[in-house]
Amino acid sequence: MHQPVAQPGHRWPVRGELVTKADWQLATAVASWSRRRTEPLLLASSLPVAWDLIAAERKRGAIEPRFRDWKAAGWQWESRQVTDLAHLERQVLLLALAPRVVQCHGNAVAAEILA
């Protein structure tokens, strides 16, 4: 079997069709094996072939858990069904600031306990 990314330092992009639950869709696959990693990374995307897909996915990977929390976990974003843009903007601001406020408060309490 041919392995396009057989060792560190290799990378390989391809555009083709990817099977989903519903049907086949046009997709990009990018395989990359960084010399700093012990195994290759395979990324599938609906975007065109580009090496910066990996960098974009790294950013998205940091953002996705937060959106998951906002939408389905503790914040129940989807159940609110807010459609007014100004209201949504305020909610997003509060959702973004809330973890920082809690973290700062926790740091202050921890500093007092440790002192």
C-alpha positions in Angstrom: 0.0 0.0 0.0 1.3 3.4 -0.9 1.8 5.8 2.0 2.1 9.4 0.8 3.2 10.5 4.3 5.5 7.7 5.3 7.9 9.6 7.6 8.4 12.9 9.4 9.0 15.9 7.1 6.5 14.7 4.4 3.2 16.2 3.5 0.5 15.5 1.0 -2.7 17.3 -0.2 -5.5 15.9 -2.3 -8.9 17.0 -3.5 -11.6 14.4 -4.0 -14.8 13.0 -2.6 -15.4 12.0 1.0 -18.3 9.9 2.1 -20.5 11.3 4.9 -23.6 9.9 6.6 -25.8 11.3 3.9 -23.8 11.1 0.7 -20.5 11.9 -1.1 -19.1 15.4 -0.8 -16.2 17.2 -2.4 -13.5 17.6 0.1 -9.8 18.3 0.7 -7.5 15.9 2.6 -4.2 17.2 3.8 -1.7 14.8 5.4 1.3 16.2 7.2 3.9 14.7 9.4 5.9 17.4 11.3 9.4 16.5 12.4 8.2 17.5 15.9 5.4 14.9 16.1 5.5 11.2 16.6 2.7 10.5 14.0 1.2 12.2 11.0 -1.9 14.4 11.0 -4.7 13.8 8.5 -7.2 16.7 8.1 -10.4 16.6 6.0 -12.1 19.9 5.0 -14.6 21.3 2.6 -12.2 24.2 1.8 -9.9 24.2 -1.2 -6.4 22.6 -1.0 -4.0 24.8 1.0 -1.3 24.2 3.5 -2.7 26.9 5.8 -5.7 24.5 6.5 -3.6 22.9 9.2 -2.9 26.3 10.9 -6.6 27.3 10.5 -7.7 24.0 12.1 -5.3 24.5 15.0 -7.1 27.8 15.7 -10.5 26.2 15.2 -9.5 23.3 17.6 -9.0 25.9 20.3 -12.4 27.6 19.6 -14.7 24.6 19.1 -14.8 23.4 22.7 -15.9 26.9 23.8 -18.7 26.9 21.2 -19.7 23.5 22.3 -20.0 24.7 25.9 -21.9 27.8 24.8 -24.3 25.9 22.6 -25.0 22.6 24.4 -23.3 22.3 27.7 -23.7 24.7 30.6 -24.8 27.9 28.8 -27.6 26.3 26.7 -27.1 28.9 23.9 -29.4 27.1 21.4 -32.3 26.9 23.8 -32.4 30.7 24.1 -33.3 31.2 20.4 -32.2 34.9 20.4 -32.2 36.4 16.9 -31.7 40.1 17.7 -28.1 41.0 16.7 -27.5 43.5 19.5 -28.7 41.0 22.1 -26.5 38.3 20.6 -23.5 40.6 20.7 -24.0 41.3 24.4 -24.4 37.6 25.1 -21.2 36.7 23.3 -19.3 39.4 25.1 -20.6 38.2 28.5 -19.9 34.6 27.6 -16.3 35.5 26.6 -15.7 37.6 29.7 -17.3 35.2 32.3 -14.5 32.6 32.4 -11.9 35.4 32.8 -13.8 37.0 35.7 -14.1 33.6 37.4 -10.4 32.9 36.8 -9.3 36.3 38.2 -11.5 35.8 41.3 -10.2 32.2 41.7 -6.6 33.5 41.5 -7.3 36.2 44.1 -8.8 33.6 46.5 -6.0 31.2 45.9 -3.4 34.0 46.6 -5.2 34.7 49.9 -5.2 31.1 50.9 -1.6 30.6 50.0 -0.6 33.8 51.9 
